[in-house]
Amino acid sequence: MSQRLASFQSIRKAAVAFAVISLALGAAGCRSMSDVTGSIGGGSAPATLPNSPEALQKFSDEWGQKAEANPGNKVAAMNYARALRAQERFAQAVAVLQSAALKNPNDVELRGAYGKALADASRLKEAEQVLANAHTPEKPNWTILNAQGSVADELGDHARAQAYYSSALKLVPGEPSVLSNLGLSYALAKDLGNAEASLREAAAHPRADMRVRQNLALVLALQGKFAEAEQVSRRDLSPADAASNVASIRTMIVQSNTWRDIQKVKLDPKAAGRS
């Protein structure tokens, strides 16, 4: 295994582990690697997902019945698939959206949702192909660009991922979900200065959610800024839980080669200040 691949897997492992820790402490939504580098959900289906597991199951059952009764119904398929993804039933979400997309071959929104579901299911090469056909250069969709970036990151092509995120930000300047993805992409590429800058910008946005702030805390911790990482974490977690999160990351870094790799990285101070 190459040193570069080992470093990528170590940092990715840290990101996944941090998300798992946060989820255990109540950070809803951090359920897959695609979400660690930023959620790639979306779509225009209007129904809002419930928060409680019981209500979500009811929502899933209701929309599932509608989708099964009419597999070509776009709204039913998208709402059912969103519920399935929220329940981590990724393979089922793929099947539902694949069926709907086949019955609506010219619907780019369904194609995009199908591609995002494939990414959630770790069918990355398929997701890459489907997402590439879910919009056009003449009519770009920032959510698709964001999803393409997430897939590229998971495939290890961080430069291409960052190009996708940059294109998305031209359409939606300051969008926190894209900035968060960009920041974690920089972290995966061991460019921690730019990672921190992007995540600070994302976290400062009024619509930034818990995941964005916890991603910032992760990158701060990866640089050894444990006190500040804990402070950021406390915005959403209790002091004890925030301390536990950061302590877990510190232990994991010490026990792996990640910390030594990061210490060797020479960051450009000018680049570190760029968003």
PEGIPE-V818768 format. One line per field, one symbol per residue. phi: phi as a letter, one per 30 degrees, with the letter a starting at -180 (. if undefined). Layout:
phi = ???
This chain:
phi = .ddddddeddddddddddddedddcjddjdcbddddcjdcdkjceddcddddedddddeddddddddddbedddddddddddddddcicddddddddddddddbdcdddddddddddddedicdddeeddddccabedbdcdddeddddddddddicdddeddddddddddbeieddddddddddddddicddddddddddddddecdcedddddddeddddciddddeddddddbcdedddddeddddedddddbdedddddddccdedddcdd
